[in-house]
Amino acid sequence: MTVQLSQARAEVRALLDEPSAQFWSDAQLNNWVNGGAQDIARQAQALWMQTSIPAVANQQTYNLPTDFLGVHRLDFNLGGSQQTYNLEFRGIKAMDEVWGILHQLPAAFPQAFYLWNKTGTPNTGFFGTYPVVGGSGGSFDLYYYRNAVPAASDTALVDVTPAYEDLVYDYAVFKAKRADRDPTWQEARQIYKEQLQMMFDKTARFSDQGDQFTSGTPNWPLYLYTDTANWY
């Protein structure tokens, strides 16, 4: 739970030493508060999201969610099975080493994916897979970083990670001071940037535990799944 837009605006006015609207209108502060939430979402990538996308046989590309900012992970769940495959990300140029000249080769499950964007109105981001999902179908689990949703009314919540609402205030203050040509806007911006870096350091994994190296699916020793005495 975060703060309502009206409360966030009041906090910004207090920092600007303007309890009631005189120089900055409510509409201006609302825009800067929402702009701050979106800037934080872009830079800190702390708004995590997961969605399921049906996999269609012989279909290679799928539209990304409209609030998509970046991908963390893409899994494929094989239809009629409990098997889940983690797809390896490749840039579209690097995909040439994967698919060669058979870009749409079908298979039971894909192994790699790439991202691209279709320009137009509107722009539509999409991911493509290789091999293409075969007749068994299934679904994709997309783990991604999403954009902040603008608060459209005074009672709507500002879309920012809980406990980091003050970063939104700092952003709005620096924007307001810059619009006013107040020379202290650079100091206000530096405060915002420092707080944003602190947030990034804390929310990059939302954990204080050490990480570990993995090497993909392990090859389990034979004695774990056979009763033969000659496993060696």
Summary of the structure (lengths in Angstrom):
residues: 232
radius of gyration: 23.8
end to end distance: 56.9
largest distance: 85.6
contacts: 630
relative contact order: 0.21
helix: 31%
strand: 24%
